Amino acid sequence: MANLLDLMINRIPFLKCYEKTLFRGKLEGETDLFDVSPGDIESLLNRSLHGKFFSKAELRGKAEQDAAFLSMRGITCVSYYEASYPPLLREIYDPPFLVFCRGLLPDPEKPLAAVVGTRKPSPRALAETFEICRYLGKYGIPVVSGLALGIDAMAHRGNLEGGGAAVAVLGSSPDEVYPASNRPLARRIVEQGGVLLSEYPPGTGPRPYHFPARNRIISALARGVLIVEAPLDSGALITAQFALEQGKDLWVGSAGVEQRGSFAVLGAGTAKLANEGAKVITRAEDILAEWGRETVEADTGNVHNEDAVCSGRSLASSLARSLNIEL
C-alpha cells in the first residue's frame, strides 16, 4: 500500500517536484505535516506562498482515496526516498517526487535506449524505428518512449516484437492512458513485463504542459536517446535538449536525415541535430557498438541481416496500415 504521507505531500498544489522532495525529507510522519505552518514552509523553500494554504483534513482524504484507487487498479507508487526508485531519475535537476507504475520497473543494472520522434512520420521512419527497436529487444535492451502516436508507438511495438520489456512514460496517470487508440498497446506492454510510468496521481488526464515535462523522464531513464525523425517544431527536440543537459548519448535516425522531396520537412529537426554533431544511426548495431555490446546472439544464432531488415519493414508497413497511417 502506498505511503499516505507521501501521497498527501504529492497532493499539495503549490509545491514543485524538488520542493516536495525537500519537504518530505524534513518530516518524520503525519504529525509533523499537520503541525507545519505556512511560515515553516516559506522558510524551508526560501520563497513566499501564494493562494490558499492546504486543509490537512482534505489532504488526508485525497491521499486515502488515492491509496484505495491505486490498490484497486494494481498501480504501485514509488517515492524518491525508496530503494526501488529508478536511480537515474535521482540524477536530474527536478526528479519526480513520486513515480506511479503499472507493471515492472526496469532493471537498474541494464541500459535503456530512448526512441522518440514525430507523431506523423514517413513510412521509412516507421520501418526504421520498428526494426531498430525490435533488434534492441532481441538483445534484452528495453526501449523507453512516450506512447504517443507515430514514432513512439512504433518504437514500443518493435521492442515488444523483439521480446523487450518496453517502458512507456505517460503525460497522464497510468489509469488514463492517452491516446485511447494506444490502450491495447499499453496493455501489451504490461503483459510482456514492461511498465507504464508517470509522475501524475490517479485520475489525471493529459494536459499540453504534461508532455514536455514527461520528456525529461524519458531521457533520464535512458543511457542514450535516438530521435528517429522530427520536424523543427517537434516535441521530440525537447527530449533531445534534455538528453544533452543530462549528459546522455544523442543520436538521430538516418530516415530523418536523408529524406528528400515532400518528406524532407518531417526530418528538418533531425537534420539540424545531425548538423550540430549528433551521430546518425542506421541500425541497432550502431547503438550496440557505441555501448561496446556484442551483436551476435550466440545462444540463438540470431544474426542481424538484410532478410531480417526486410521482414521488419514488412511488419512495420502492415502495422502502419492497421493504424491508418498513410503509406
C-alpha positions in Angstrom: 0.0 0.0 0.0 1.2 3.5 -0.9 2.6 5.6 2.0 -0.2 8.1 3.0 2.3 10.8 4.0 3.9 10.7 0.5 0.5 10.8 -1.1 -0.5 13.8 1.0 2.6 15.7 0.1 2.2 14.9 -3.5 -1.3 16.5 -3.4 -0.1 19.8 -2.0 -0.8 22.0 -5.1 1.8 24.8 -4.7 4.9 22.6 -4.3 7.2 21.9 -7.2 8.7 18.5 -7.7 12.0 19.2 -6.0 10.2 21.1 -3.2 8.1 18.1 -2.4 11.2 16.0 -2.1 12.9 18.6 0.1 9.8 19.0 2.3 9.3 15.2 2.7 12.9 14.9 3.8 12.2 17.1 6.8 9.2 15.2 8.1 9.2 12.1 10.3 5.5 11.4 10.0 2.0 12.7 9.6 2.1 14.6 12.9 4.9 16.7 11.6 2.9 17.6 8.5 -0.2 18.5 10.5 1.9 20.7 12.8 3.6 22.7 9.9 2.6 26.3 9.3 2.8 28.4 6.1 5.7 30.2 7.6 7.6 27.0 8.2 7.2 26.0 4.5 8.2 29.5 3.3 11.3 29.3 5.5 12.2 25.9 4.1 11.6 26.8 0.5 13.0 30.3 0.8 10.0 31.8 -1.1 6.6 33.2 -0.4 3.5 31.1 -0.8 0.6 32.4 -2.7 -3.1 31.3 -2.6 -5.0 29.2 -0.1 -3.0 27.0 2.3 -3.9 23.4 2.3 -6.5 21.8 4.5 -5.0 18.9 6.4 -8.2 17.0 6.6 -8.9 17.5 2.9 -5.3 16.5 2.1 -5.6 13.3 4.1 -8.9 12.5 2.4 -7.4 12.8 -1.1 -4.5 10.6 -0.1 -6.8 7.9 1.3 -8.8 8.0 -2.0 -5.5 7.8 -4.0 -4.3 4.8 -1.9 -7.6 2.9 -2.4 -7.7 3.6 -6.1 -4.0 2.6 -6.6 -4.7 -0.7 -4.8 -7.8 -1.4 -6.8 -6.1 -0.7 -10.1 -2.9 -2.5 -9.4 -0.8 0.6 -9.6 2.3 0.9 -7.4 3.7 4.2 -6.1 7.4 4.7 -5.5 8.9 7.6 -3.6 12.1 9.3 -4.2 13.3 8.0 -0.9 12.6 4.4 -1.6 15.3 1.9 -2.7 13.2 0.8 -5.7 13.1 4.4 -7.1 14.8 4.4 -10.5 18.3 5.6 -9.7 18.9 7.5 -12.9 15.9 9.8 -12.1 17.7 10.9 -8.9 20.5 12.4 -11.1 18.4 15.0 -12.8 17.6 18.5 -11.6 13.9 18.0 -11.0 13.2 14.3 -10.4 9.6 13.3 -9.8 8.7 13.1 -6.1 6.5 10.0 -6.7 6.5 7.6 -9.6 3.3 5.8 -10.4 3.7 2.5 -12.2 1.6 -0.2 -13.7 3.9 -3.1 -14.4 7.5 -3.8 -13.5 10.1 -1.1 -13.3 13.2 -1.7 -15.5 16.3 -3.4 -14.0 18.6 -0.5 -13.0 21.6 -2.6 -14.0 20.5 -2.8 -17.6 20.8 0.2 -20.0 17.7 1.6 -21.7 17.5 3.3 -25.1 15.0 6.1 -25.6 13.5 6.3 -29.0 11.2 9.2 -29.9 10.0 11.2 -32.9 7.2 12.9 -34.7 3.5 11.8 -34.4 3.2 11.9 -38.2 6.2 10.1 -39.5 7.2 9.0 -43.0 6.9 5.3 -43.9 10.7 5.0 -44.0 10.9 6.4 -40.4 8.3 4.0 -39.2 10.1 1.0 -40.7 13.5 2.1 -39.3 12.0 2.7 -35.9 10.4 -0.7 -35.8 13.5 -2.6 -36.9 15.9 -0.8 -34.6 13.7 -1.3 -31.6 12.9 -4.9 -32.5 16.5 -5.7 -32.7 17.2 -3.9 -29.3 14.5 -6.1 -27.8 16.3 -9.2 -29.0 19.3 -8.2 -27.1 17.4 -7.5 -23.9 17.5 -3.7 -24.2 14.2 -2.1 -23.1 13.1 0.9 -25.2 11.6 3.8 -23.4 9.3 6.2 -25.2 6.2 8.2 -24.7 3.3 6.0 -26.1 2.3 8.8 -28.5 1.1 8.2 -32.0 3.7 7.7 -34.7 7.3 7.0 -33.8 6.7 6.4 -30.1 4.0 3.7 -30.7 6.1 2.0 -33.3 9.1 2.0 -31.0 7.1 0.2 -28.4 5.7 -2.2 -30.9 9.1 -3.1 -32.3 10.6 -3.6 -28.9 7.8 -5.9 -27.9 8.1 -7.8 -31.1 11.8 -8.4 -30.2 10.9 -9.6 -26.7 11.8 -6.4 -24.9 10.2 -5.1 -21.7 9.2 -1.7 -23.1 8.9 1.4 -20.9 6.1 3.9 -21.6 6.3 7.3 -19.9 2.9 9.0 -19.9 1.7 12.5 -19.9 -1.3 11.4 -17.8 -1.7 9.0 -14.9 -1.3 5.2 -15.6 -5.1 4.8 -15.4 -5.8 7.5 -18.0 -3.8 6.1 -21.0 -3.6 8.6 -23.8 -4.3 8.4 -26.7 -7.1 5.9 -26.3 -6.1 4.2 -29.5 -2.9 3.0 -27.8 -4.6 1.4 -24.8 -4.3 -2.1 -26.3 -0.6 -1.4 -26.8 -0.3 -0.2 -23.2 -1.9 -3.5 -22.0 0.5 -5.5 -24.1 3.5 -3.6 -22.6 2.4 -4.5 -19.1 1.6 -8.1 -20.0 5.1 -8.6 -21.6 6.9 -7.4 -18.4 7.2 -3.7 -19.2 5.8 -0.7 -17.4 3.6 2.3 -17.8 5.2 5.0 -15.7 4.0 8.5 -14.7 4.6 11.2 -12.2 0.9 12.1 -12.2 -1.5 10.9 -9.5 -4.7 8.8 -10.2 -7.4 10.5 -12.3 -5.0 12.9 -14.0 -5.8 13.3 -17.7 -3.4 14.5 -20.4 -2.6 18.2 -20.4 -0.5 20.1 -23.0 2.2 21.0 -20.5 2.5 17.4 -19.2 4.2 16.2 -22.4 7.3 18.4 -22.3 7.7 17.6 -18.6 7.5 13.9 -19.2 10.2 14.1 -21.8 12.8 14.8 -19.1 11.9 11.5 -17.6 12.2 9.6 -20.9 15.7 10.9 -21.4 16.6 10.5 -17.8 15.8 6.8 -17.7 17.9 6.0 -20.8 21.6 5.8 -21.4 21.1 7.2 -24.9 18.3 9.0 -26.9 17.5 8.3 -30.5 15.4 11.0 -32.4 14.3 9.0 -35.5 12.5 11.7 -37.3 11.3 15.1 -36.2 10.3 18.4 -37.8 11.6 21.7 -36.4 8.6 22.2 -34.1 8.5 18.6 -32.8 8.3 17.9 -29.0 11.0 15.3 -29.6 13.5 18.1 -29.9 12.7 18.9 -26.3 13.7 15.4 -25.4 17.0 15.9 -27.3 17.7 19.1 -25.3 17.1 17.2 -22.0 19.4 14.4 -23.2 22.2 16.9 -23.8 21.6 18.6 -20.4 21.6 15.2 -18.7 24.8 14.0 -20.4 23.2 11.2 -22.4 24.3 9.9 -25.8 22.2 11.6 -28.5 21.6 10.1 -31.9 19.4 10.8 -34.9 17.9 8.3 -37.4 19.1 8.1 -40.9 15.4 8.3 -42.1 15.1 11.7 -40.6 18.3 13.0 -42.1 18.2 11.5 -45.6 14.6 12.4 -46.5 14.1 14.3 -49.8 11.2 15.9 -51.5 7.9 16.2 -49.6 9.2 14.2 -46.7 12.2 16.5 -46.0 10.2 18.7 -43.7 9.5 15.8 -41.5 13.1 15.4 -40.7 14.2 19.0 -40.6 14.7 19.0 -36.8 16.6 15.7 -37.0 18.8 17.1 -39.8 19.6 20.1 -37.7 20.7 17.9 -34.8 22.9 16.0 -37.1 24.5 19.2 -38.4 25.2 20.2 -34.8 27.0 17.0 -34.1 24.5 14.2 -33.3 25.6 10.8 -34.7 23.4 9.3 -37.4 22.1 5.8 -36.5 21.1 3.5 -39.3 20.7 0.1 -37.4 20.6 -1.1 -33.9 24.1 -2.4 -34.2 25.2 1.3 -34.3 23.9 1.7 -30.8 25.2 -1.6 -29.5 28.7 -0.7 -30.9 28.6 2.6 -29.1 28.0 0.7 -25.9 30.5 -2.0 -26.6 27.9 -4.7 -26.9 28.4 -7.9 -29.0 26.0 -8.0 -31.9 25.7 -11.8 -32.4 23.3 -13.8 -30.2 25.5 -16.9 -29.5 22.7 -18.7 -27.7 20.2 -18.5 -30.5 22.5 -18.0 -33.5 20.4 -15.0 -34.5 22.4 -12.6 -36.6 21.1 -9.3 -37.9 20.9 -9.4 -41.7 19.2 -8.0 -44.7 16.4 -10.6 -44.6 15.6 -9.6 -41.0 15.5 -5.9 -42.1 13.1 -6.7 -44.9 10.9 -8.7 -42.6 10.9 -5.9 -40.1 10.0 -3.3 -42.7 7.2 -5.5 -44.0 5.7 -5.9 -40.5 6.1 -2.2 -39.8 4.2 -1.4 -43.1 1.5 -3.8 -42.0 1.2 -2.1 -38.6 1.1 1.3 -40.3 -1.8 0.3 -42.4 -3.7 -1.1 -39.4 -3.1 2.2 -37.6 -4.5 4.2 -40.6 -1.1 5.8 -41.3 -0.8 6.8 -44.9 1.9 4.9 -46.8 
